[in-house]
Amino acid sequence: MDLIKQYIIQSLTAASNNLRLTNHQIETLGLLREVLLNSDDLGADIDKMKTITELSTLAIRLNEIYDYLTRRKIDFFKFSDQFKEHSRYLINDLTHLLEIDNPALIKAAINKLNGVQDKKESEEIEVILSVDKVNLNPFVENDNSSQEENIEEAAKDEKDFFKSYEDLILKPIKPIDNMLNKFVNNDINYEDLSRFAEIMKMNGEVSEKNGFEIISSMHSIIYKALIRIKSRKLMPGKDVIESMRACLIVIVAVVRGKDVDITNYLNKAEDFEKEIQTTNNKEFKL
């Protein structure tokens, strides 16, 4: 086994040693280990993992480790400490994968990674974004500082927490998508921008705290974009609207476990994040 495979597999094993695993979770970990062990092109297979919803969160972390091992100058004096750090970071991502309580769903994802055809096809953007039709008002009117506490108090067990978390994250999606549609006609409500920006900031912090890094990242991008639109440093044109919508799609796909290829949306979101970092000194006029 080459060094890179050995490092990644052992870091996964070290992370899993911190978890209490059921039999089917042990089986899942074994299947994943076998895929990585038998890979002829580890970098390409990790990239492919990022396109599979169930594996995407873990894959992003594995990609960071792979880049560290292949593209950076390794300080062997700190190599052991870095391994411990990577293993520690993997715990949350591995938990996110293993907490999926449907072994068949995990096996289907790994089969897809192995090139076995899955029977489901990608869904349309409109379907993904139509997550619910709930009224946002109770969510917006609550004190932002207490929302995370309310969610945690309601989570008497893990299942209740994730149901509460899902409701928390999905409620603003459709209203924000509706707001983006209004941008097309230069209909910009700056009060709405502020309210939605605060919701995205808070939900991103909740997601980060609970180890959902992709979801947290997408919220952060939308938050930054809304703040820059409000301060007239970012023009909400077609490309900006589609990039923000890509972030929404990734959020829904990951939270709902949608069987869709989100690679293009992730790439668009990442490119958009780089773009909005350059807008600090710009100003647009309505």
C-alpha positions as CSV (number, residue, x, y, z in Angstrom):
1,M,0.0,0.0,0.0
2,D,1.4,3.4,-0.9
3,L,2.0,6.1,1.7
4,I,-1.0,8.3,0.7
5,K,-3.5,5.4,0.8
6,Q,-2.1,4.2,4.1
7,Y,-2.3,7.7,5.6
8,I,-5.9,8.3,4.5
9,I,-7.1,4.9,5.5
10,Q,-5.4,5.0,8.9
11,S,-6.7,8.5,9.5
12,L,-10.3,7.1,8.9
13,T,-9.6,4.2,11.2
14,A,-8.3,6.6,13.9
15,A,-11.4,8.8,13.5
16,S,-13.7,5.8,13.7
17,N,-12.1,4.6,16.9
18,N,-13.6,7.6,18.6
19,L,-17.1,6.5,17.6
20,R,-19.5,3.8,18.9
21,L,-20.3,2.0,15.7
22,T,-23.2,-0.4,15.0
23,N,-22.8,-3.5,12.9
24,H,-24.0,-1.8,9.7
25,Q,-21.8,1.3,10.4
26,I,-18.8,-1.0,10.7
27,E,-19.8,-2.6,7.4
28,T,-20.1,0.8,5.8
29,L,-16.7,1.8,7.0
30,G,-15.3,-1.5,5.6
31,L,-16.9,-0.9,2.2
32,L,-15.4,2.6,2.1
33,R,-12.0,1.4,3.2
34,E,-12.1,-1.3,0.4
35,V,-12.9,1.3,-2.2
36,L,-10.0,3.5,-1.2
37,L,-7.7,0.5,-0.8
38,N,-8.4,-0.8,-4.3
39,S,-8.4,2.6,-6.0
40,D,-6.2,3.0,-9.1
41,D,-6.5,6.8,-9.0
42,L,-7.2,8.0,-5.5
43,G,-7.4,11.6,-6.4
44,A,-10.0,11.0,-9.1
45,D,-12.0,8.7,-6.9
46,I,-12.1,11.3,-4.1
47,D,-13.3,13.8,-6.7
48,K,-16.0,11.4,-7.8
49,M,-17.0,11.0,-4.1
50,K,-17.8,14.7,-4.0
51,T,-20.5,14.2,-6.7
52,I,-22.3,11.7,-4.5
53,T,-24.5,13.4,-2.0
54,E,-24.1,10.9,0.8
55,L,-20.3,10.9,0.5
56,S,-19.7,14.5,-0.5
57,T,-19.1,15.9,3.0
58,L,-16.5,13.3,3.8
59,A,-15.0,13.6,0.4
60,I,-14.3,17.3,0.8
61,R,-12.3,16.6,3.9
62,L,-10.5,13.6,2.3
63,N,-9.6,15.9,-0.6
64,E,-8.0,18.4,1.8
65,I,-5.9,15.6,3.2
66,Y,-5.0,14.3,-0.3
67,D,-3.9,17.8,-1.3
68,Y,-1.8,18.1,1.8
69,L,0.0,14.8,1.0
70,T,0.4,15.5,-2.7
71,R,0.7,19.3,-3.3
72,R,2.4,20.7,-0.2
73,K,5.9,20.4,1.2
74,I,5.5,18.0,4.2
75,D,7.3,18.9,7.4
76,F,8.1,15.4,8.7
77,F,8.9,16.9,12.2
78,K,5.2,17.7,12.5
79,F,3.9,14.8,10.5
80,S,2.5,12.9,13.4
81,D,0.8,16.0,14.8
82,Q,-0.8,16.7,11.4
83,F,-2.0,13.1,11.2
84,K,-3.7,13.5,14.6
85,E,-5.3,16.7,13.5
86,H,-6.6,15.2,10.3
87,S,-8.0,12.3,12.1
88,R,-9.7,14.6,14.6
89,Y,-11.3,16.6,11.8
90,L,-12.6,13.5,10.1
91,I,-14.7,12.5,13.2
92,N,-17.5,14.9,12.4
93,D,-17.5,14.1,8.7
94,L,-17.4,10.4,9.3
95,T,-20.3,10.8,11.8
96,H,-22.3,12.7,9.2
97,L,-21.9,9.7,6.8
98,L,-22.5,6.9,9.3
99,E,-25.5,8.6,10.9
100,I,-27.5,7.8,7.7
101,D,-29.6,5.0,9.2
102,N,-30.3,3.2,5.9
103,P,-27.6,0.7,5.0
104,A,-29.0,0.2,1.5
105,L,-28.7,4.0,0.8
106,I,-25.0,3.9,1.8
107,K,-24.4,0.8,-0.3
108,A,-26.0,2.4,-3.3
109,A,-23.7,5.4,-2.9
110,I,-20.6,3.2,-2.7
111,N,-21.9,1.2,-5.7
112,K,-22.2,4.5,-7.6
113,L,-18.6,5.3,-6.7
114,N,-17.6,1.9,-8.1
115,G,-19.4,2.7,-11.3
116,V,-22.5,0.6,-10.7
117,Q,-25.5,2.3,-12.3
118,D,-28.0,3.7,-9.9
119,K,-31.7,3.7,-10.9
120,K,-32.5,7.3,-9.8
121,E,-31.8,10.2,-12.1
122,S,-31.0,13.8,-11.3
123,E,-33.9,16.1,-10.3
124,E,-34.8,19.5,-11.7
125,I,-33.7,22.6,-9.9
126,E,-37.3,23.7,-9.4
127,V,-38.1,20.4,-7.6
128,I,-35.1,20.7,-5.3
129,L,-35.9,24.2,-4.3
130,S,-39.6,23.5,-3.7
131,V,-38.8,22.1,-0.3
132,D,-41.9,23.4,1.5
133,K,-44.5,26.2,1.6
134,V,-44.3,27.2,5.2
135,N,-44.7,30.7,6.5
136,L,-41.4,32.3,7.3
137,N,-42.8,34.9,9.7
138,P,-42.5,32.9,13.0
139,F,-39.0,32.1,12.1
140,V,-38.0,35.6,11.3
141,E,-39.7,37.2,14.2
142,N,-38.1,35.0,16.9
143,D,-35.0,36.4,18.6
144,N,-32.0,35.2,16.6
145,S,-29.9,34.7,19.7
146,S,-32.4,32.2,21.1
147,Q,-33.1,30.1,18.0
148,E,-30.1,27.8,18.5
149,E,-31.1,27.3,22.1
150,N,-34.7,26.4,21.2
151,I,-33.5,23.8,18.7
152,E,-31.2,22.2,21.3
153,E,-33.9,22.2,24.0
154,A,-36.3,20.5,21.6
155,A,-33.7,17.8,20.7
156,K,-34.4,15.3,23.4
157,D,-32.6,12.7,21.4
158,E,-30.5,12.6,18.2
159,K,-33.5,11.9,15.9
160,D,-35.5,14.8,17.3
161,F,-32.5,17.1,16.9
162,F,-31.9,16.3,13.2
163,K,-35.6,16.7,12.5
164,S,-35.5,20.1,14.2
165,Y,-32.3,21.0,12.4
166,E,-33.7,20.1,9.0
167,D,-36.8,22.3,9.6
168,L,-34.5,25.1,10.8
169,I,-32.4,25.0,7.6
170,L,-35.1,24.4,5.0
171,K,-37.7,27.0,6.1
172,P,-35.9,30.0,4.6
173,I,-35.0,28.4,1.3
174,K,-38.1,29.0,-0.7
175,P,-38.6,32.6,0.5
176,I,-35.0,33.4,-0.3
177,D,-35.4,31.8,-3.8
178,N,-38.5,34.0,-4.3
179,M,-36.4,37.1,-3.3
180,L,-33.8,36.1,-5.9
181,N,-36.5,36.0,-8.6
182,K,-37.4,39.6,-7.7
183,F,-33.8,40.6,-8.2
184,V,-34.3,40.0,-11.9
185,N,-36.6,43.0,-12.1
186,N,-34.4,45.1,-9.9
187,D,-36.9,44.6,-7.1
188,I,-34.6,44.8,-4.1
189,N,-36.0,45.1,-0.6
190,Y,-33.2,46.1,1.7
191,E,-35.1,45.2,4.9
192,D,-35.5,41.7,3.5
193,L,-31.8,41.6,2.7
194,S,-31.0,42.3,6.3
195,R,-33.4,39.7,7.7
196,F,-32.3,37.0,5.4
197,A,-28.7,37.8,5.9
198,E,-29.1,37.3,9.7
199,I,-30.9,34.0,9.2
200,M,-28.2,32.7,6.9
201,K,-25.5,33.8,9.4
202,M,-27.3,32.1,12.3
203,N,-28.1,28.9,10.4
204,G,-24.5,28.7,9.2
205,E,-23.2,29.0,12.7
206,V,-25.6,26.2,13.9
207,S,-24.5,24.0,11.0
208,E,-20.8,24.6,11.7
209,K,-21.3,23.8,15.4
210,N,-22.9,20.5,14.5
211,G,-20.2,19.5,11.9
212,F,-22.1,20.2,8.7
213,E,-19.4,22.0,7.0
214,I,-20.7,22.0,3.4
215,I,-24.1,23.4,4.6
216,S,-22.3,26.0,6.8
217,S,-20.1,27.1,3.9
218,M,-23.1,27.6,1.6
219,H,-24.9,29.7,4.2
220,S,-21.7,31.8,4.7
221,I,-21.5,32.5,0.9
222,I,-25.1,33.6,0.8
223,Y,-24.7,35.7,3.9
224,K,-21.7,37.5,2.4
225,A,-23.5,38.0,-0.9
226,L,-26.5,39.5,0.8
227,I,-24.4,41.9,2.9
228,R,-22.5,43.1,-0.2
229,I,-25.7,43.5,-2.2
230,K,-27.1,45.6,0.7
231,S,-24.0,47.7,0.8
232,R,-24.1,48.1,-3.0
233,K,-20.8,46.4,-3.5
234,L,-22.3,43.5,-5.5
235,M,-24.7,43.9,-8.4
236,P,-27.4,41.2,-8.2
237,G,-27.3,40.3,-11.9
238,K,-28.1,37.0,-13.6
239,D,-24.8,35.3,-12.7
240,V,-25.0,36.4,-9.1
241,I,-28.6,35.2,-8.8
242,E,-27.7,31.8,-10.3
243,S,-24.7,31.4,-8.1
244,M,-26.7,32.1,-5.0
245,R,-29.3,29.7,-6.2
246,A,-26.6,27.1,-6.6
247,C,-25.8,27.5,-2.9
248,L,-29.5,27.0,-2.0
249,I,-29.5,23.8,-4.2
250,V,-26.5,22.4,-2.4
251,I,-28.0,23.1,1.0
252,V,-31.3,21.3,0.2
253,A,-29.6,18.4,-1.6
254,V,-27.3,17.7,1.4
255,V,-29.9,18.2,4.1
256,R,-32.5,16.1,2.3
257,G,-30.1,13.5,1.0
258,K,-31.2,14.1,-2.5
259,D,-29.7,11.7,-5.0
260,V,-28.4,14.3,-7.4
261,D,-25.0,15.3,-8.8
262,I,-24.2,18.6,-7.0
263,T,-20.7,18.9,-8.4
264,N,-21.5,21.8,-10.8
265,Y,-23.4,23.6,-8.1
266,L,-20.6,23.2,-5.6
267,N,-18.0,24.4,-8.1
268,K,-20.3,27.4,-9.0
269,A,-20.6,28.3,-5.3
270,E,-16.9,28.0,-4.7
271,D,-16.2,30.3,-7.7
272,F,-18.8,32.7,-6.5
273,E,-17.2,32.9,-3.1
274,K,-13.9,33.9,-4.7
275,E,-15.7,36.5,-6.7
276,I,-17.5,38.2,-3.8
277,Q,-14.2,38.5,-2.0
278,T,-13.1,41.0,-4.7
279,T,-16.2,43.2,-4.3
280,N,-15.1,45.2,-1.2
281,N,-14.0,48.3,-3.1
282,K,-16.8,48.2,-5.7
283,E,-20.1,49.9,-5.8
284,F,-23.0,49.6,-8.2
285,K,-25.8,52.1,-8.9
286,L,-29.5,51.2,-9.2
